[in-house]
Amino acid sequence: MIGLYEVGERASAGSRMDEMEWNMGLYKKMLELVQRYDLEYSGPDLFLEVHEDYVDRVFDAAVDFVVEMGIYCVTSNRVINFTEDEVRGGLKEIPEELTVGEGKDARILRKREIEDRRQVNVIGDGHRPWPVEVGRWAPTGFAKLERTDLVEGFNFPELEGKRIHGIAMEAYAAKRELSILREVVADAGRPGMAITYYPISTRASTLIAPIDPEKGLRRTDGVLLSVLPDVKVEYDLLTAAVVLSDYGSYRFNGGASAYVGGFCGDTEGAIIEVLAKGMAAWLVYRDQAQYSFKVTKSVEARRPPEEGRRSVVKEPSLIWPSYVLNRALSKHTNLIRFGGVFERGACGEIGSATYLLFLAETAIVDTVLGCNFFGLHEIPADVQFRVEVSDATIKAGIKREEVKEILLAVEERIREKLGGIQESIPVPDRRMLLYKDFDAYFNPLQELYDFKRMEPTEKHLKSQNEAKRVLEEVGLAFS
């Protein structure tokens, strides 16, 4: 497998191309690959079904994309090229296990297979702009959960009363983020727990600034180095990958998803794009683990209708390509996959039984499709609930072909017992409230979770019990 130094050389010396030229070439290449490999999608009648030869063909199409198109570096405006032997040989070197954390708090992240009966790995939530004073204690509940394997960092809306801008302030903020998270995991009683650094910015200096075995980023911690939409990478992230690889920290790709209707075209092109991004993340950044392998709609297409609601289960056109992706990656690579099959959304009012049943649907599908757990959870109780649903799914031996009927049965019981389907997809994300109105974001959460005791409130527990009764009726087996 070629070294990261050689990748950096190609990012500097590859053929020059204007970014718009790259963008406009994507659609044509995707059409060509869809025709070459006969990948036309037959429509929304499919759910979690795919022929094995289709899985092989779509994977081969993604390999061809990387070999024939390359990977675009937005920093240098050059194309990084790989031979087919380099791509296929490199993918074979992906390890199927990754040890994170240290001492008694070390955990092993594993590649899971379709219908895997092993428990899921779990990322405790971060990935949001907590104010500094809240960031010192709000993430502690996630770190306290027994099944949490690692926690992800957060950004600051501002630091010491000032907006963060410029290299010096970014580096300072990065160091503060890691030092605070080290305090968080220590307060949770798990000082060796792994932390994934959520970058303040993508400058190389900011990405490597918190490296500090004593107070910052340890060799057993990691960094989020994500591939951009349309299979693009950045030189700064590659620079950080070189440093972090030598240092020993793991890397995560959070960019393994694609929109239908982008430069890569329709569903088939989006599937190829996601697979190519997963390959790029390993070849360019050495991202050992990746999350959100899914195909979703554009933001405009996701907006809820003016009247009425719809059900996520009625969107097999979104679930099927995500199944294809995870099936192809499970069969042909050892990438450690963290889930994101459904679009993020809300089923009813936050914290309600219907809301939790939406989270349960995602947990069931991710578990059966061999994904570990990552999600933009609002409170630690939501993570714990999804883990319990996952364990109940495994205990009940739920198989792929049973998933659709289970989800439909859940929705039927929502109609019968919980007041009907009230599913909607919030745009913009609720986390955006943290930039402008902290109380509007945080007050509803306090009704559901006691952040002093780090435990769910009676209101949330009542919703959990309602949701679990529904899930037991459709076949899940809770302890």
VOGU-3710 file (C-alpha; in Angstrom, 3 decimals, decimal comma):
1> miglyevger> 0,000/0,000/0,000  1,398/3,412/-0,917  2,373/5,665/1,964  0,703/8,926/2,926  3,828/10,797/1,863  3,325/9,503/-1,675  -0,356/10,491/-1,534  0,748/13,995/-0,549  3,148/14,096/-3,466  0,367/13,168/-5,882
11> asagsrmdem> -1,906/15,814/-4,364  0,773/18,373/-5,223  1,886/17,027/-8,600  -1,259/15,457/-10,079  -3,028/16,812/-13,130  -4,474/20,267/-12,523  -8,228/20,691/-12,871  -10,660/23,482/-12,101  -13,103/22,430/-9,378  -16,161/23,136/-11,526
21> ewnmglykkm> -14,675/20,986/-14,280  -14,408/18,156/-11,755  -17,989/18,739/-10,608  -19,395/18,742/-14,118  -17,506/15,570/-15,018  -19,051/13,585/-12,174  -22,507/13,152/-13,684  -21,147/11,927/-17,008  -18,836/9,431/-15,298  -21,623/8,130/-13,068
31> lelvqrydle> -23,925/7,601/-16,063  -21,141/5,740/-17,839  -20,513/3,476/-14,833  -24,218/2,784/-14,294  -24,501/1,659/-17,916  -21,198/-0,264/-17,857  -22,228/-2,307/-14,844  -25,996/-2,385/-15,454  -26,830/-0,694/-12,140  -30,184/0,859/-12,967
41> ysgpdlflev> -32,359/1,046/-9,855  -35,744/-0,608/-10,416  -37,713/1,673/-8,101  -39,115/1,942/-4,566  -40,526/-1,599/-4,452  -37,243/-2,901/-3,014  -36,420/-2,679/0,693  -33,628/-4,812/2,159  -33,171/-7,010/-0,896  -30,352/-7,096/-3,430
51> hedyvdrvfd> -28,787/-9,728/-5,677  -25,200/-10,619/-4,812  -24,010/-9,857/-8,324  -25,434/-6,325/-8,020  -23,403/-5,862/-4,809  -20,250/-6,942/-6,632  -20,979/-4,780/-9,673  -21,625/-1,608/-7,698  -18,424/-2,110/-5,723  -16,450/-2,635/-8,936
61> aavdfvvemg> -18,025/0,530/-10,338  -16,775/2,506/-7,322  -13,277/1,074/-7,779  -13,385/2,103/-11,441  -14,452/5,600/-10,420  -11,442/6,028/-8,129  -9,073/4,583/-10,745  -10,451/6,488/-13,753  -11,489/9,787/-12,148  -9,152/9,876/-9,152
71> iycvtsnrvi> -9,802/11,872/-5,982  -9,974/15,654/-6,172  -7,861/17,822/-3,849  -9,669/21,136/-3,383  -6,579/22,777/-1,889  -4,215/22,186/-4,804  -6,882/21,860/-7,535  -5,190/18,657/-8,601  -6,345/15,082/-9,039  -4,826/12,301/-6,930
81> nftedevrgg> -4,578/9,190/-9,088  -4,366/5,539/-8,029  -3,917/2,351/-10,026  -6,436/-0,460/-9,662  -3,855/-2,588/-7,861  -3,227/0,259/-5,401  -6,945/0,666/-4,713  -7,831/-2,996/-4,333  -4,581/-3,838/-2,553  -4,978/-0,896/-0,191
91> lkeipeeltv> -8,544/-1,830/0,732  -7,402/-5,324/1,677  -5,136/-3,798/4,338  -7,966/-2,227/6,333  -7,946/-3,808/9,803  -11,284/-5,213/11,014  -10,605/-4,196/14,614  -9,395/-0,970/16,191  -8,406/-0,523/19,840  -9,241/2,911/21,255
101> gegkdarilr> -8,695/4,339/24,711  -6,185/3,143/27,269  -5,887/1,037/30,383  -9,089/-0,386/31,845  -11,080/2,000/29,633  -9,703/0,642/26,350  -12,336/-0,702/23,972  -12,179/-2,658/20,719  -14,202/-1,319/17,773  -15,158/-4,098/15,381
111> kreiedrrqv> -16,437/-4,518/11,887  -19,918/-6,010/12,142  -21,547/-8,133/9,455  -25,113/-8,144/8,149  -27,307/-9,806/10,833  -24,314/-9,886/13,194  -25,195/-11,208/16,657  -22,427/-9,304/18,415  -23,293/-6,162/20,361  -22,879/-2,821/18,650
121> nvigdghrpw> -20,082/-0,378/19,427  -21,369/3,001/20,586  -20,144/6,583/20,111  -21,250/8,910/22,901  -22,564/12,128/21,499  -20,780/15,386/20,854  -20,778/17,029/17,464  -22,479/20,229/18,557  -21,532/23,773/19,618  -21,750/23,596/23,413
131> pvevgrwapt> -20,875/26,788/25,303  -17,661/26,202/27,268  -19,301/26,144/30,691  -21,902/23,602/29,521  -19,314/21,541/27,678  -17,629/20,916/31,017  -20,548/18,827/32,304  -23,211/18,142/29,650  -21,208/15,389/27,852  -20,495/13,579/31,144
141> gfaklertdl> -23,736/11,606/30,964  -22,723/10,134/27,606  -19,326/9,113/28,989  -20,946/7,489/32,032  -22,985/5,057/29,954  -21,474/1,601/30,335  -21,873/0,762/26,655  -20,281/3,980/25,361  -16,947/3,074/23,766  -15,759/6,604/22,975
151> vegfnfpele> -17,054/10,173/23,076  -16,890/12,767/20,349  -15,876/16,375/20,919  -17,732/19,632/20,447  -17,167/23,137/19,106  -17,363/26,442/20,925  -19,739/29,110/19,629  -17,235/31,524/21,201  -14,368/31,412/23,671  -13,725/33,882/26,492
161> gkrihgiame> -16,314/36,235/25,067  -14,803/36,340/21,567  -15,620/34,721/18,273  -12,992/32,181/17,232  -11,097/33,202/14,130  -7,532/32,980/12,912  -4,834/30,367/13,364  -3,804/31,321/16,894  -7,342/31,383/18,360  -8,256/28,158/16,589
171> ayaakrelsi> -5,217/26,388/18,006  -6,013/27,683/21,489  -9,660/26,594/21,198  -8,603/23,143/19,975  -6,389/22,662/23,008  -9,200/23,835/25,298  -11,660/21,401/23,734  -9,412/18,420/24,380  -8,437/19,494/27,881  -12,120/19,920/28,804
181> lrevvadagr> -12,993/16,512/27,356  -10,179/14,926/29,329  -11,827/16,402/32,440  -15,231/15,111/31,300  -14,135/11,480/30,949  -12,256/11,693/34,251  -15,358/13,048/36,004  -17,327/10,163/34,483  -14,919/7,749/36,169  -13,387/6,658/32,878
191> pgmaityypi> -10,151/8,673/32,478  -8,754/6,353/29,809  -11,838/6,568/27,609  -11,133/7,444/23,969  -12,024/10,901/22,679  -12,586/11,753/19,026  -11,555/15,350/18,389  -14,250/17,313/16,559  -12,124/19,906/14,723  -12,543/23,626/15,323
201> strastliap> -11,454/24,139/11,708  -9,761/22,145/8,956  -6,425/23,970/9,081  -3,564/21,531/9,618  -2,253/23,672/12,480  -5,620/23,491/14,247  -5,947/19,759/13,659  -2,608/18,902/15,244  -2,533/21,657/17,911  -4,133/19,565/20,698
211> idpekglrrt> -1,622/16,718/20,451  -0,561/16,334/24,072  -0,371/12,960/25,877  -0,778/14,626/29,270  -3,601/17,155/28,810  -4,817/16,818/25,241  -4,999/14,342/22,382  -3,373/11,043/23,344  -2,141/8,344/21,003  -5,226/6,333/21,961
221> dgvllsvlpd> -7,577/9,181/20,975  -8,609/10,146/17,455  -9,607/12,896/15,043  -12,475/13,377/12,618  -10,971/13,673/9,113  -13,886/13,593/6,677  -14,085/13,356/2,899  -16,026/16,213/1,325  -19,089/15,777/-0,924  -18,324/14,816/-4,533
231> vkveydllta> -15,252/12,779/-3,506  -13,019/15,688/-2,545  -10,206/15,891/-0,010  -8,161/18,695/1,541  -4,397/19,039/1,807  -4,634/20,241/5,409  -6,470/17,078/6,446  -3,930/14,988/4,567  -1,153/16,821/6,413  -2,870/16,054/9,716
241> avvlsdygsy> -3,274/12,421/8,667  0,488/12,156/8,082  1,226/13,545/11,545  -1,495/11,586/13,344  -0,572/8,336/11,619  2,968/8,668/12,894  1,720/9,757/16,340  -0,626/6,776/16,546  -4,086/8,379/16,810  -6,994/6,797/14,957
251> rfnggasayv> -9,005/8,650/12,300  -12,746/8,743/11,569  -14,513/9,687/8,355  -17,844/11,397/9,017  -18,484/12,133/5,351  -19,676/8,747/4,072  -23,050/9,835/2,717  -24,436/11,411/-0,452  -27,491/13,289/-1,688  -29,653/12,109/-4,565
261> ggfcgdtega> -29,729/14,826/-7,200  -26,252/16,254/-6,660  -23,427/16,360/-9,190  -23,319/12,551/-9,089  -26,905/12,255/-10,280  -29,649/9,907/-9,185  -29,737/7,017/-6,717  -27,197/4,838/-8,539  -24,657/7,665/-8,843  -25,110/8,522/-5,164
271> iievlakgma> -24,396/4,899/-4,208  -21,167/4,926/-6,237  -20,217/8,272/-4,684  -20,594/6,971/-1,125  -18,522/3,872/-1,853  -15,840/5,977/-3,545  -15,768/8,345/-0,555  -15,274/5,416/1,783  -12,359/4,233/-0,332  -10,918/7,761/-0,514
281> awlvyrdqaq> -11,118/8,165/3,260  -8,916/5,111/3,738  -6,506/5,727/0,861  -5,918/9,439/1,576  -6,484/9,826/5,338  -6,288/6,217/6,612  -9,679/6,566/8,299  -10,064/3,191/9,981  -13,699/3,778/10,957  -16,438/5,670/9,158
291> ysfkvtksve> -20,031/6,636/9,813  -23,318/7,502/8,098  -23,106/5,190/5,091  -26,378/6,289/3,538  -28,024/7,920/0,560  -30,469/10,688/1,365  -32,497/13,386/-0,306  -31,436/16,991/-0,794  -32,431/19,489/1,895  -35,275/20,813/-0,269
301> arrppeegrr> -36,589/17,325/-0,937  -36,525/16,541/2,787  -38,756/19,434/3,798  -42,034/18,137/5,286  -45,212/18,936/3,346  -47,331/21,890/4,362  -50,172/19,579/5,357  -50,097/16,077/6,751  -47,210/13,872/7,797  -45,434/10,958/6,257
311> svvkepsliw> -43,698/7,870/7,530  -40,007/7,126/7,133  -40,879/3,464/6,589  -42,708/4,513/3,427  -39,369/5,654/2,003  -37,754/2,401/0,822  -36,118/4,447/-1,929  -33,826/5,793/0,803  -33,369/2,561/2,761  -32,541/0,264/-0,165
321> psyvlnrals> -29,410/2,097/-1,376  -28,159/2,256/2,204  -28,566/-1,514/2,428  -26,665/-1,935/-0,845  -23,841/0,235/0,484  -23,496/-1,644/3,745  -23,775/-5,011/2,017  -21,030/-4,083/-0,465  -18,712/-2,709/2,218  -19,328/-5,673/4,510
331> khtnlirfgg> -18,522/-8,115/1,716  -15,522/-6,388/0,155  -13,810/-4,401/2,941  -13,083/-4,457/6,650  -14,239/-0,879/7,241  -15,707/-0,436/10,709  -19,090/1,077/9,932  -21,188/3,278/12,173  -24,784/3,630/11,118  -26,996/6,253/9,661
341> vfergacgei> -29,455/4,406/7,450  -32,433/6,679/8,003  -32,414/10,429/7,688  -32,203/12,191/11,032  -35,654/13,269/12,087  -38,195/13,397/14,869  -41,221/11,155/15,306  -43,629/13,318/17,262  -42,630/15,616/20,111  -39,088/15,276/21,420
351> gsatyllfla> -38,960/12,718/24,215  -42,391/11,255/23,421  -43,033/7,562/22,898  -43,437/8,162/19,154  -40,117/10,022/19,074  -38,437/7,092/20,816  -40,044/4,653/18,415  -38,432/6,553/15,547  -35,078/6,111/17,293  -35,964/2,443/17,731
361> etaivdtvlg> -36,559/2,052/13,991  -33,081/3,389/13,266  -31,613/1,107/15,931  -33,275/-1,987/14,466  -32,157/-1,253/10,912  -28,594/-0,285/11,876  -28,226/-3,411/14,019  -29,440/-5,785/11,299  -27,345/-4,064/8,616  -24,168/-4,627/10,614
371> cnffglheip> -23,607/-1,033/11,671  -22,357/0,233/14,992  -24,059/3,254/16,595  -23,507/6,899/15,933  -26,308/9,423/16,136  -26,954/13,054/16,936  -28,694/12,177/20,180  -30,103/14,953/22,322  -29,575/13,286/25,713  -27,741/10,216/27,084
381> advqfrvevs> -31,066/8,483/27,783  -31,731/8,354/24,024  -28,411/6,549/23,480  -29,183/4,058/26,252  -32,643/3,421/24,818  -31,272/2,720/21,325  -28,671/0,339/22,795  -31,395/-1,572/24,638  -33,422/-1,781/21,423  -30,351/-3,080/19,588
391> datikagikr> -29,741/-5,746/22,232  -33,431/-6,724/22,059  -33,176/-6,986/18,266  -30,180/-9,319/18,561  -31,798/-11,349/21,342  -34,939/-11,841/19,243  -32,831/-12,950/16,266  -34,428/-10,424/13,916  -33,407/-11,134/10,324  -33,113/-8,803/7,369
401> eevkeillav> -36,269/-10,049/5,661  -38,289/-9,414/8,838  -37,337/-5,776/9,271  -39,891/-4,182/6,960  -42,851/-5,933/8,571  -41,602/-5,004/12,029  -41,324/-1,349/11,097  -44,765/-1,351/9,519  -46,172/-3,039/12,628  -44,599/-0,350/14,815
411> eerireklgg> -46,302/2,326/12,784  -49,632/0,546/12,932  -49,446/0,487/16,723  -48,538/4,158/16,774  -51,756/4,820/14,897  -53,783/2,613/17,213  -52,329/3,539/20,587  -50,271/6,715/20,429  -52,337/9,137/18,406  -51,151/8,487/14,881
421> iqesipvpdr> -48,028/9,091/12,824  -46,574/12,518/13,549  -43,198/12,086/11,916  -41,400/15,117/10,544  -37,827/15,948/9,639  -36,589/19,160/11,248  -34,787/21,565/8,964  -32,591/23,149/10,136  -31,079/20,836/12,732  -32,092/21,615/16,336
431> rmllykdfda> -28,414/22,044/17,197  -28,432/25,333/15,308  -30,424/26,797/18,202  -27,240/26,591/20,266  -25,744/29,393/18,177  -28,566/31,824/18,896  -30,832/30,698/21,764  -29,334/28,280/24,262  -32,419/28,219/26,503  -34,711/27,316/23,588
441> yfnplqelyd> -32,450/24,354/22,856  -31,699/23,231/26,387  -34,903/23,751/28,385  -36,864/20,955/26,657  -33,977/18,576/27,352  -34,091/19,267/31,089  -37,671/18,005/31,157  -36,369/14,674/29,902  -32,976/14,340/31,567  -31,597/15,422/34,952
451> fkrmeptekh> -28,138/16,736/34,099  -27,187/16,992/37,792  -27,968/13,386/38,614  -27,126/12,258/35,056  -30,285/10,178/34,727  -33,568/10,320/32,775  -36,594/12,015/34,323  -39,863/10,244/35,082  -41,304/11,798/31,922  -38,671/10,140/29,753
461> lksqneakrv> -38,916/6,826/31,595  -42,679/6,799/31,017  -42,120/7,316/27,289  -39,494/4,563/27,267  -41,900/2,108/28,877  -44,638/2,954/26,360  -42,232/2,507/23,455  -40,861/-0,781/24,787  -44,360/-2,230/25,155  -44,993/-1,496/21,495
471> leevglafs> -41,677/-3,042/20,478  -42,304/-6,168/22,535  -45,661/-6,577/20,779  -43,934/-6,666/17,383  -41,338/-9,236/18,402  -38,388/-7,610/20,189  -37,077/-9,328/23,330  -36,035/-6,968/26,107  -34,228/-8,365/29,123
//
